[in-house]
Amino acid sequence: MPASGRKERKPLTTRTARSTASAIALLTLILLSGSLQILTASGAPSPALPSSARPIPPSQYPINPSNTPTATGCFRYDASRSSWIQQQCTPSSVSSSIPKPKEGGTAGVKGEASKNDVNYGYVQVFPYVPYGESDSGVGSGSYSLQANTNGFSVGGNNYVVQFTLQNDQSSGNDYLCIWTIDITTNDYNTDCQNLPNISLSSMSNGYMNGWAYGGLLGVQFCLNTRTDCWYTSESDSIGLESHWKGLTGTVLGYGASSKLTIFGGTATPYVHVLTGLYKPKSPFNSGEIGANTAETNNLHYTSTTTPTCASGWCTNWTYSS
């Protein structure tokens, strides 16, 4: 629930006991001497990309602040103080009006699956947007970045979790959200926070990761400047941590089954997606997974690379144009 509807929180603490493996799990999230540095992710090799027309992946992964809060709520990272600052979550009067990301439908989104439960997953997109984009529901400039877990059953009900960054041009905000969805009852619960507007064309300067760990669900979005990071968390009330086996994601319509159109003119727009999964201290066999969403885009799936795995991470690329 938004901050206005939450119970009183315990004082903010940091996860000082997080293991070295957990730091690697967050894309080698290292906080050294009170300042952030970019380090080579030796445990997560960058996959080779076909043809010179493809975007070049970063040779070094961006670094998030490592000491994410253990409290539930909404936070922004203050680089000048090397600390997370709690801020108001999106009020329920606003979050209730954000179009829901719908499950089902016919838009196939490719991703990655594990035979074992995982704790962390991320989606990084590299879009080529020659002449802008438009959403069929709310108009020019709006879109969503989605990272969707596999479906799972708890207590006879079927659930899925969707981590989203939803761009609303009409309000000038992005919303960083966790959607816990009871598919059986069609019940959508969400916690969000407002972010400044981030255009789709600049999305390759950032990435979104979600996790289920220590009784919390968390979603974080960071720009590669590493001075702009936001974090939203809530209690893992449906037990994703013991049921998470797959992740799919890409850029799609803003919500409520809308369609994202990327305009190319005489050029061909495309989106390349890097998906990663992690299980601390537990290597796993990984493979491709497919899921259907009701939000769509005007691109067509072309191919997926074979997952590459090292040090608990498995990653793969998906191409659409």
Secondary structure, DSSP 4 states (H G I P E B T S, - for coil): --GGGSPPPPPP-B-TT--HHHHHHTTS--EETTEE-----TTSPPPP-SSTTSPPPPSS-----S--BSSSEEEEEETTTTEEEEEPPPPHHHHTTSPPPPEEEEEEEEEEEESS--SEEEEEEEEE-SS-EEETTTEET-EEEEEEEPPEEETTEEEEEEEEEEEETTTTEEEEEEEEEETTTTEEEEEEEEEE---GGGGGGEEEEEEEETTEEEEEEEETTSS-EEEEEEE-TT-GGGT--EEEEEEE-SSTT-EEEE--TTS--EEEEEEEEE-TT----EEEEEEEES-EES--EEEEPPPEEETTEEEEEEEE-
